[in-house]
Amino acid sequence: MIFRICNINDLPAVNLIYNEGIRNQTNARSKELTLTEQEQWFEVHKDPKFPVILAIDDNNEIMGWVSLSPYRKGREALSRSTEISYYVSSNHFRKGVGKSLVIEAEKIARQIGHHVIFAITIASNIPSHKLLYKMGYEKWGEMKEIACFDGKFMDQIYFGKII
């Protein structure tokens, strides 16, 4: 597995993996993103402080990706904190891709100068919770019944780590 920074040409594969996560209800979106919407999202990540990093296999296939995003952009006192999001193609589940992506993102976040890294998850995303705990993240908070999927309310959980 190798890592590299995402570019605009990678967005169709990134979008497929992201939409797979939406279908599996592992994030707070309920409608799949179009490629145009994914391109708009990517604009923020052209900033070197908030990259999208790809995990690539030996066949040059994108196995998954991780992004660092600003937290409350424009509030300077919060500028050393970053939100981590990661998605793995179902073709590559249980191969260590998620763990490797989180390790790589933390390394890059430290190099950039971030001090805190955190993840926001849906309560039903147990695999992500297990990974975050395994990687030394702590549960920092919970917002009760903030998400609704098909009439069922779910909590949103915040995990954090000082890096």
BAVOSE-215545 format. One record per residue (C-alpha): x, y, z; residue in one letter. Coordinates in pm, whole numbers, plus 50000, padded with zeros to 5 digits. Layout:
# residues N
<pt u="X" v="Y" w="Z" rest="A"/>
...
***
This chain:
# residues 163
<pt u="50000" v="50000" w="50000" rest="M"/>
<pt u="50126" v="50343" w="49910" rest="I"/>
<pt u="49987" v="50684" w="49999" rest="F"/>
<pt u="49960" v="50992" w="49787" rest="R"/>
<pt u="49777" v="51320" w="49786" rest="I"/>
<pt u="49448" v="51318" w="49596" rest="C"/>
<pt u="49409" v="51524" w="49281" rest="N"/>
<pt u="49102" v="51623" w="49080" rest="I"/>
<pt u="49139" v="51318" w="48852" rest="N"/>
<pt u="49094" v="51087" w="49151" rest="D"/>
<pt u="48754" v="51228" w="49244" rest="L"/>
<pt u="48539" v="50973" w="49054" rest="P"/>
<pt u="48692" v="50691" w="49264" rest="A"/>
<pt u="48676" v="50900" w="49583" rest="V"/>
<pt u="48310" v="50973" w="49509" rest="N"/>
<pt u="48227" v="50604" w="49456" rest="L"/>
<pt u="48381" v="50511" w="49791" rest="I"/>
<pt u="48211" v="50803" w="49968" rest="Y"/>
<pt u="47870" v="50717" w="49823" rest="N"/>
<pt u="47916" v="50359" w="49937" rest="E"/>
<pt u="47952" v="50499" w="50290" rest="G"/>
<pt u="47632" v="50700" w="50245" rest="I"/>
<pt u="47444" v="50387" w="50136" rest="R"/>
<pt u="47578" v="50210" w="50447" rest="N"/>
<pt u="47471" v="50503" w="50668" rest="Q"/>
<pt u="47821" v="50554" w="50809" rest="T"/>
<pt u="47793" v="50932" w="50788" rest="N"/>
<pt u="47521" v="51191" w="50832" rest="A"/>
<pt u="47431" v="51221" w="50465" rest="R"/>
<pt u="47128" v="51039" w="50332" rest="S"/>
<pt u="47162" v="51139" w="49965" rest="K"/>
<pt u="47457" v="51035" w="49750" rest="E"/>
<pt u="47683" v="51311" w="49620" rest="L"/>
<pt u="47715" v="51385" w="49252" rest="T"/>
<pt u="48061" v="51422" w="49109" rest="L"/>
<pt u="48002" v="51799" w="49084" rest="T"/>
<pt u="47919" v="51814" w="49456" rest="E"/>
<pt u="48231" v="51609" w="49534" rest="Q"/>
<pt u="48437" v="51856" w="49330" rest="E"/>
<pt u="48292" v="52144" w="49536" rest="Q"/>
<pt u="48387" v="51957" w="49857" rest="W"/>
<pt u="48737" v="51906" w="49718" rest="F"/>
<pt u="48796" v="52282" w="49682" rest="E"/>
<pt u="48860" v="52310" w="50060" rest="V"/>
<pt u="49107" v="52024" w="50038" rest="H"/>
<pt u="49330" v="52194" w="49784" rest="K"/>
<pt u="49467" v="52382" w="50085" rest="D"/>
<pt u="49786" v="52194" w="50191" rest="P"/>
<pt u="49671" v="52217" w="50556" rest="K"/>
<pt u="49365" v="52004" w="50475" rest="F"/>
<pt u="49470" v="51731" w="50230" rest="P"/>
<pt u="49291" v="51423" w="50104" rest="V"/>
<pt u="49526" v="51124" w="50116" rest="I"/>
<pt u="49468" v="50810" w="49912" rest="L"/>
<pt u="49567" v="50452" w="49990" rest="A"/>
<pt u="49666" v="50280" w="49665" rest="I"/>
<pt u="49720" v="49906" w="49609" rest="D"/>
<pt u="49969" v="49732" w="49381" rest="D"/>
<pt u="49723" v="49753" w="49090" rest="N"/>
<pt u="49698" v="50132" w="49130" rest="N"/>
<pt u="49343" v="50097" w="49266" rest="E"/>
<pt u="49225" v="50343" w="49531" rest="I"/>
<pt u="49143" v="50131" w="49835" rest="M"/>
<pt u="49032" v="50419" w="50055" rest="G"/>
<pt u="49095" v="50777" w="50148" rest="W"/>
<pt u="49127" v="51005" w="50447" rest="V"/>
<pt u="49077" v="51380" w="50469" rest="S"/>
<pt u="49172" v="51649" w="50715" rest="L"/>
<pt u="48919" v="51930" w="50734" rest="S"/>
<pt u="48909" v="52268" w="50906" rest="P"/>
<pt u="48714" v="52300" w="51228" rest="Y"/>
<pt u="48500" v="52616" w="51235" rest="R"/>
<pt u="48697" v="52782" w="50958" rest="K"/>
<pt u="48778" v="53145" w="51019" rest="G"/>
<pt u="48807" v="53112" w="51396" rest="R"/>
<pt u="49180" v="53149" w="51436" rest="E"/>
<pt u="49200" v="53012" w="51791" rest="A"/>
<pt u="49070" v="52679" w="51655" rest="L"/>
<pt u="49306" v="52661" w="51357" rest="S"/>
<pt u="49532" v="52392" w="51508" rest="R"/>
<pt u="49242" v="52147" w="51530" rest="S"/>
<pt u="49136" v="51930" w="51239" rest="T"/>
<pt u="48858" v="51683" w="51169" rest="E"/>
<pt u="48956" v="51346" w="51025" rest="I"/>
<pt u="48723" v="51153" w="50794" rest="S"/>
<pt u="48811" v="50824" w="50632" rest="Y"/>
<pt u="48640" v="50583" w="50397" rest="Y"/>
<pt u="48746" v="50240" w="50275" rest="V"/>
<pt u="48608" v="50061" w="49971" rest="S"/>
<pt u="48409" v="49754" w="50073" rest="S"/>
<pt u="48645" v="49556" w="49845" rest="N"/>
<pt u="48919" v="49633" w="50097" rest="H"/>
<pt u="48748" v="49597" w="50434" rest="F"/>
<pt u="48943" v="49417" w="50707" rest="R"/>
<pt u="49280" v="49459" w="50535" rest="K"/>
<pt u="49418" v="49729" w="50764" rest="G"/>
<pt u="49342" v="50009" w="50519" rest="V"/>
<pt u="49148" v="50222" w="50768" rest="G"/>
<pt u="49416" v="50189" w="51033" rest="K"/>
<pt u="49690" v="50273" w="50783" rest="S"/>
<pt u="49500" v="50578" w="50660" rest="L"/>
<pt u="49452" v="50709" w="51015" rest="V"/>
<pt u="49823" v="50660" w="51092" rest="I"/>
<pt u="49922" v="50844" w="50773" rest="E"/>
<pt u="49676" v="51128" w="50840" rest="A"/>
<pt u="49807" v="51173" w="51195" rest="E"/>
<pt u="50165" v="51187" w="51067" rest="K"/>
<pt u="50076" v="51451" w="50810" rest="I"/>
<pt u="49864" v="51645" w="51060" rest="A"/>
<pt u="50163" v="51667" w="51297" rest="R"/>
<pt u="50391" v="51783" w="51014" rest="Q"/>
<pt u="50139" v="52052" w="50918" rest="I"/>
<pt u="50121" v="52174" w="51277" rest="G"/>
<pt u="49782" v="52051" w="51391" rest="H"/>
<pt u="49755" v="51984" w="51764" rest="H"/>
<pt u="49416" v="51813" w="51794" rest="V"/>
<pt u="49255" v="51565" w="51559" rest="I"/>
<pt u="48898" v="51448" w="51602" rest="F"/>
<pt u="48636" v="51237" w="51429" rest="A"/>
<pt u="48259" v="51280" w="51428" rest="I"/>
<pt u="48071" v="50953" w="51386" rest="T"/>
<pt u="47718" v="50818" w="51380" rest="I"/>
<pt u="47649" v="50594" w="51681" rest="A"/>
<pt u="47574" v="50294" w="51458" rest="S"/>
<pt u="47921" v="50304" w="51296" rest="N"/>
<pt u="48070" v="50051" w="51538" rest="I"/>
<pt u="48365" v="49949" w="51314" rest="P"/>
<pt u="48484" v="50310" w="51310" rest="S"/>
<pt u="48446" v="50340" w="51688" rest="H"/>
<pt u="48653" v="50025" w="51741" rest="K"/>
<pt u="48925" v="50157" w="51509" rest="L"/>
<pt u="48937" v="50496" w="51680" rest="L"/>
<pt u="48961" v="50342" w="52028" rest="Y"/>
<pt u="49234" v="50107" w="51902" rest="K"/>
<pt u="49424" v="50410" w="51765" rest="M"/>
<pt u="49417" v="50589" w="52101" rest="G"/>
<pt u="49123" v="50821" w="52043" rest="Y"/>
<pt u="48894" v="50894" w="52334" rest="E"/>
<pt u="48522" v="50962" w="52332" rest="K"/>
<pt u="48501" v="51337" w="52387" rest="W"/>
<pt u="48129" v="51390" w="52350" rest="G"/>
<pt u="47792" v="51278" w="52227" rest="E"/>
<pt u="47497" v="51462" w="52080" rest="M"/>
<pt u="47175" v="51273" w="52145" rest="K"/>
<pt u="46940" v="51183" w="51859" rest="E"/>
<pt u="47085" v="51447" w="51627" rest="I"/>
<pt u="47077" v="51229" w="51313" rest="A"/>
<pt u="46768" v="51070" w="51159" rest="C"/>
<pt u="46774" v="50783" w="50910" rest="F"/>
<pt u="46440" v="50656" w="50782" rest="D"/>
<pt u="46260" v="50791" w="51089" rest="G"/>
<pt u="46510" v="50639" w="51334" rest="K"/>
<pt u="46706" v="50886" w="51547" rest="F"/>
<pt u="47074" v="50824" w="51620" rest="M"/>
<pt u="47340" v="50989" w="51830" rest="D"/>
<pt u="47648" v="51155" w="51691" rest="Q"/>
<pt u="47969" v="51074" w="51876" rest="I"/>
<pt u="48288" v="51282" w="51891" rest="Y"/>
<pt u="48626" v="51113" w="51930" rest="F"/>
<pt u="48944" v="51309" w="51980" rest="G"/>
<pt u="49316" v="51281" w="52025" rest="K"/>
<pt u="49594" v="51527" w="52102" rest="I"/>
<pt u="49868" v="51458" w="51852" rest="I"/>
***
